[in-house]
Amino acid sequence: MIFDFPKLLRSLTHLDRGLREERGSAVIEFIMLAIPLLIPLTIYLGAVHANSNINSALHNLARQSARAFITSPSESYEEARLQSVLVQFQTQVLLPSGILETPVLAVECSKTPCLTPDGRVRVTATLIHHAGTFAGIFRFLSTPEIQFSASDVQIVDAWR
């Protein structure tokens, strides 16, 4: 059998050139598959993070409000102390986070009057958050309002 070395060399050179032209295609294929998957994942994780921050902030508000309520010197100061905590919380936590809604505080007492020693006071903070609207090509998506709620129970000091 006779080999035609020049012909073999030309075909190997042609094969080598074809392989060199394919080198960047794996990166491009990965990018074309990864970007459509990563964009929705990023949007979803951003929404989960924002909701988690709101939930954590409401738990903190409920705890601080309950603490302010039970440490009140008398029943005449209870409402004013709750409003003070609510205003401070809204200006220092909610507004910098872009949340414009005001939480609602509800107080439940196990004994009457509320500041009876060994009584339990539950403060529930509720916030109805209207998520931002999408613009551009995502404007067809609706963003419903989400209700967040957190509560905390504090015990009135026995030596009151």
C-alpha positions, -999 to +999 in steps of 0.1 A: +000+000+000+014+034-010+008+064+013+004+098-002+021+118+026+015+153+011-022+145+009-023+132+044-004+163+057-030+186+040-059+167+055-043+169+090-037+206+086-073+211+075-085+191+106-063+211+129-076+244+115-112+231+120-105+222+157-090+256+163-121+273+150-143+254+175-124+264+206-145+294+217-178+277+210-181+259+244-178+293+262-205+308+240-228+279+245-223+280+282-231+317+283-262+313+261-275+286+285-264+302+318-276+337+314-313+329+308-312+307+339-292+331+361-314+362+355-346+347+369-327+331+397-311+364+406-345+382+406-360+354+428-332+355+453-335+393+455-372+391+463-366+364+489-339+386+505-362+416+506-390+396+522-367+381+547-354+416+557-390+428+562-399+398+583-368+402+604-375+439+609-411+432+620-399+407+646-376+433+659-404+459+660-428+435+679-401+427+705-391+463+710-428+474+712-436+447+737-406+457+758-415+494+757-451+485+767-443+464+798-416+489+810-441+518+809-444+535+843-482+536+841-510+528+818-513+564+806-479+562+789-485+529+771-499+542+738-474+571+736-445+547+741-458+524+714-461+553+690-426+565+698-411+530+690-432+528+658-421+563+646-384+556+654-386+522+637-402+536+606-377+564+602-346+544+610-354+510+595-383+510+571-379+542+552-341+537+544-351+502+531-376+518+507-407+506+526-433+534+528-461+515+545-467+519+582-470+488+604-500+483+626-494+472+662-520+452+681-517+446+719-533+417+738-531+413+775-536+382+796-548+402+827-567+434+833-552+460+837-524+452+813-496+460+836-507+435+863-476+417+877-469+383+860-493+392+832-484+384+796-485+410+769-485+400+733-477+427+706-484+418+670-469+439+642-486+436+608-474+452+576-491+450+542-463+457+517-470+467+481-440+454+461-426+477+434-439+474+399-418+461+371-410+482+340-398+475+305-403+440+292-414+427+326-443+451+330-468+423+323-459+407+357-481+417+385-467+422+420-493+414+446-494+429+481-478+408+507-489+407+543-462+402+569-469+396+606-447+390+637-455+389+674-437+388+706-448+380+742-433+397+772-441+391+809-448+420+832-423+422+860-435+405+892-423+433+915-442+460+898 
